């Protein structure tokens, strides 16, 4: 007599597996962007007998170790009707170095060991002895802060 042994497997079959590697890549690019609006140069009252000063700031951020240069474009005058009141913008508090107004800017730097915010301060001056009538003067066209990288 022959005895047979039958084994029945239900649902517990051995599974096979295969793997495949997943690759990842990215390119870090030089990039700068303005992260905070430039503050207005609010000169207040002007009476032509003295210089009137104001200052503003703008904040930008660049990729780590990215070189940059900054400048402010636009006409540096305020108008009231047909009358104009001129002003200058400087890169130093002593108001001796005019802030660059085009891409040939010499105001340059390099972002440091991180991509932290960089804040630039600019200093405005309405020079004395401008003979203009009473009125509220403002810039007709916007000044634009530009960061090249």
Secondary structure, 3 states (H helix, E strand, C coil): CCCCCCCCCCCCCCCCCCCCCCCCCCCCCCCEEEEECCCCCCCCCCCCCCCEEEEEEEEEEECCCCEEEEEEECCCEEEECCEEEECEEECCCCCCCECCCCCCCCCEEECCCCCCCEEEEEEEEECCCCCCCCCCCECCCCCEEEEEC
